[in-house]
Every structure is written in structure tokens, then in C-alpha cells.
Amino acid sequence: MKIKKLIWDDWNITHIARHGITKEDVEEVCQREYAVVDGKEERFLVIGTNNNEKFILVVLDPEPEEGVYYPVTARTADKRERSIYKEKKGKHD
């Protein structure tokens, strides 16, 4: 899955901030190496790290234009999600 562009508005920026995540964190995750898992309602779960190596889970809703997504939410990835990332990317502790 290639992420070309993210659609931002006041709602999603404010929503992710409540989880301690910034727009910049999400942009960094989507520009680096990430793992993708199919989510509910045709959404995608993107698991990756920001430039500070913090693991973040981003929920993306696909837009009609290919490669364009609306970030629904984002938060610090939990242990299971970090394991999924490491498994999909062939990385080990």
C-alpha cells in the first residue's frame, strides 16, 4: 500500500492530539517503513515508527483517489501491534 497524501482537518488533528500524537508523527510514520493490517469498515491499520522511533498505530480511511487517505485516529502502538510490525518487517529485539 502506497500512501501519497493524507487529508487533514480540525477534527482529526484534535482527535489524535487527545492520544498524545501529532499530525507530524502520523506523517512521519507514513513516510517511513510501515506494516499494514486490514481493519474494520474497509479501513487500514498502519503500524510504524516516527522519526524518534516511537511506535504508532494509525487508522486510515481510503479516499476515492488512489493513495489518498483520511487519518481517522492514531495512538501509541501496543505490544501486540509492535509485534505485528516486527513480524511483518522481519525485525527482532
Backbone bond lengths (Angstrom), bond angles and torsions (degrees), N, CA, C in turn:
res aa  C-N    CA-C-N  psi(-1)  N-CA   C-N-CA  omega(-1)  CA-C   N-CA-C  phi
1 M - - - 1.450 - - 1.533 108.42 -
2 K 1.308 116.16 126.16 1.465 121.54 179.38 1.526 108.95 -105.49
3 I 1.325 115.64 126.79 1.461 121.52 178.69 1.519 107.45 -101.12
4 K 1.338 116.30 110.55 1.460 121.39 -179.64 1.525 111.84 -92.06
5 K 1.339 115.92 -36.66 1.466 119.36 -173.71 1.521 109.90 -154.67
6 L 1.328 115.58 143.15 1.463 121.77 174.24 1.526 108.59 -112.28
7 I 1.324 115.86 141.13 1.464 122.29 179.55 1.530 108.14 -98.28
8 W 1.323 115.82 121.19 1.461 121.23 -178.55 1.526 110.93 -114.37
9 D 1.336 114.60 145.21 1.460 121.33 171.96 1.526 107.65 -146.38
10 D 1.315 116.62 175.95 1.467 120.21 -178.08 1.521 111.81 -58.73
11 W 1.354 116.97 -37.03 1.468 119.89 -175.98 1.524 111.44 -63.40
12 N 1.346 117.96 -52.84 1.470 117.39 -174.67 1.528 112.22 -72.46
13 I 1.325 117.89 -31.09 1.468 119.63 176.55 1.533 110.22 -64.56
14 T 1.324 116.38 -44.61 1.472 121.04 178.52 1.524 110.93 -66.29
15 H 1.326 116.84 -40.87 1.466 121.14 -177.93 1.533 111.60 -62.61
16 I 1.319 117.40 -48.63 1.474 118.36 -178.52 1.524 111.24 -68.72
17 A 1.323 116.96 -28.56 1.473 119.77 178.16 1.525 110.93 -62.35
18 R 1.336 117.00 -31.61 1.474 120.01 177.50 1.523 111.52 -65.49
19 H 1.329 116.82 -19.00 1.468 122.09 177.28 1.529 111.48 -98.52
20 G 1.333 117.07 7.92 1.457 120.50 179.23 1.511 114.44 77.42
21 I 1.336 117.12 21.68 1.462 122.82 -177.75 1.532 108.41 -117.34
22 T 1.319 116.28 142.82 1.459 120.89 178.34 1.531 110.49 -106.06
23 K 1.322 114.35 164.05 1.471 120.93 173.88 1.532 109.07 -56.46
24 E 1.318 116.52 -40.82 1.466 121.03 -179.39 1.526 111.59 -63.59
25 D 1.353 116.79 -38.95 1.475 120.11 176.19 1.524 110.38 -56.96
26 V 1.326 116.14 -48.04 1.467 121.21 -177.80 1.526 110.58 -64.21
27 E 1.321 116.71 -44.80 1.469 120.18 178.79 1.534 110.48 -59.05
28 E 1.328 116.90 -41.40 1.466 120.93 179.49 1.522 111.13 -63.66
29 V 1.335 117.54 -45.19 1.467 121.02 178.72 1.529 109.98 -57.45
30 C 1.327 116.19 -43.36 1.463 120.89 -175.42 1.529 113.28 -76.03
31 Q 1.322 117.48 -11.24 1.467 121.31 177.39 1.525 112.21 -100.31
32 R 1.328 116.28 -10.48 1.462 120.81 -178.82 1.529 109.02 -103.78
33 E 1.317 115.98 -169.98 1.459 121.03 176.29 1.522 108.90 -72.43
34 Y 1.335 117.13 132.13 1.456 121.18 -179.26 1.525 110.67 -143.91
35 A 1.323 114.83 162.44 1.461 122.07 174.91 1.520 107.70 -110.45
36 V 1.328 116.24 147.16 1.464 121.27 -178.77 1.519 109.49 -121.66
37 V 1.329 115.20 134.21 1.464 122.73 176.60 1.522 106.52 -126.39
38 D 1.330 116.93 137.90 1.462 119.72 175.51 1.519 109.74 -66.07
39 G 1.325 116.14 133.09 1.457 121.79 179.08 1.511 111.03 -108.30
40 K 1.308 115.54 -167.10 1.463 122.00 178.72 1.526 109.77 -80.56
41 E 1.309 116.24 157.81 1.461 123.52 174.58 1.530 112.68 55.65
42 E 1.336 116.71 39.39 1.461 123.56 178.29 1.532 113.47 61.90
43 R 1.312 116.30 22.04 1.464 121.34 176.75 1.519 109.79 -93.11
44 F 1.331 115.40 166.35 1.451 121.66 179.00 1.520 110.01 -119.79
45 L 1.330 115.71 140.67 1.458 122.14 173.87 1.521 106.55 -100.46
46 V 1.305 115.62 119.27 1.460 121.67 -179.97 1.526 107.29 -108.32
47 I 1.323 115.89 124.37 1.461 121.69 -178.40 1.530 107.71 -117.94
48 G 1.317 115.19 126.62 1.456 119.07 179.47 1.511 110.64 -167.58
49 T 1.325 115.44 -167.31 1.458 120.26 -179.23 1.528 110.00 -121.34
50 N 1.326 114.15 151.59 1.462 118.87 172.49 1.532 107.90 -85.07
51 N 1.318 117.21 -173.54 1.467 120.06 -177.94 1.525 113.47 -66.66
52 N 1.341 117.04 -16.46 1.471 121.21 176.72 1.522 111.94 -95.45
53 E 1.348 116.72 11.25 1.472 123.56 179.39 1.527 113.08 66.95
54 K 1.318 118.38 21.17 1.465 121.89 174.59 1.520 107.84 -80.75
55 F 1.334 117.19 127.44 1.460 121.38 178.60 1.524 110.19 -75.36
56 I 1.326 115.32 129.25 1.463 122.04 -176.86 1.526 109.21 -133.04
57 L 1.335 115.74 139.50 1.458 123.20 172.43 1.523 107.21 -103.96
58 V 1.331 116.56 128.37 1.461 122.45 178.21 1.524 107.98 -121.16
59 V 1.331 116.86 131.25 1.463 121.87 175.40 1.527 107.13 -99.79
60 L 1.345 115.55 120.22 1.461 121.16 -177.59 1.518 111.27 -114.89
61 D 1.327 114.84 135.65 1.459 122.59 175.94 1.530 107.27 -104.67
62 P 1.342 118.31 120.29 1.459 119.07 -177.89 1.525 112.08 -68.45
63 E 1.322 115.38 140.04 1.461 122.67 175.53 1.531 108.07 -95.91
64 P 1.331 118.09 167.14 1.478 119.83 -179.07 1.530 114.04 -57.63
65 E 1.330 117.82 -34.76 1.456 120.88 179.77 1.530 109.71 -78.08
66 E 1.312 117.11 130.58 1.461 121.77 -178.08 1.523 111.10 -59.26
67 G 1.332 115.22 133.50 1.453 121.13 177.66 1.515 114.74 84.29
68 V 1.343 117.41 1.56 1.460 122.13 -179.34 1.527 108.23 -108.59
69 Y 1.344 116.12 132.08 1.466 121.21 -175.16 1.522 110.79 -137.45
70 Y 1.339 114.23 150.91 1.459 122.11 174.81 1.524 107.52 -104.31
71 P 1.339 119.35 116.39 1.470 120.64 176.85 1.540 109.81 -71.06
72 V 1.320 116.04 112.04 1.462 121.66 -178.30 1.523 110.33 -78.04
73 T 1.318 115.47 -43.76 1.458 121.17 178.85 1.521 109.14 -159.62
74 A 1.314 115.44 166.64 1.471 121.81 175.87 1.518 107.56 -157.15
75 R 1.330 115.09 148.17 1.466 120.69 -179.79 1.521 108.03 -159.00
76 T 1.324 115.37 170.69 1.456 120.00 174.69 1.528 108.57 -62.85
77 A 1.328 116.40 132.64 1.467 120.80 179.88 1.527 109.94 -70.67
78 D 1.340 115.78 139.91 1.460 119.71 178.21 1.539 110.17 -84.01
79 K 1.315 116.24 177.98 1.471 121.63 -175.22 1.531 111.72 -58.70
80 R 1.320 117.09 -42.86 1.470 121.01 179.86 1.530 110.81 -62.92
81 E 1.311 116.19 -42.96 1.468 120.49 -179.95 1.531 111.80 -67.16
82 R 1.330 116.47 -38.26 1.470 119.50 175.63 1.525 110.24 -62.88
83 S 1.343 116.95 -38.12 1.467 121.32 178.01 1.524 111.00 -64.76
84 I 1.331 116.76 -40.23 1.470 120.75 177.45 1.519 109.80 -60.21
85 Y 1.322 116.80 -45.79 1.467 121.15 178.84 1.527 110.07 -58.21
86 K 1.321 116.48 -50.48 1.467 120.93 -176.61 1.529 111.08 -63.26
87 E 1.344 116.93 -38.72 1.457 121.21 179.21 1.540 110.43 -65.68
88 K 1.312 116.74 -46.95 1.461 121.05 -178.11 1.526 111.90 -67.78
89 K 1.318 117.17 -29.72 1.463 121.31 -177.94 1.522 112.53 -97.89
90 G 1.349 117.57 0.43 1.458 121.03 178.25 1.510 113.57 67.63
91 K 1.344 115.77 31.35 1.461 119.99 -178.88 1.529 109.13 -107.41
92 H 1.316 115.01 145.81 1.459 120.96 -179.66 1.521 109.64 -131.44
93 D 1.327 115.83 152.79 1.468 120.45 177.59 1.518 110.64 -70.90
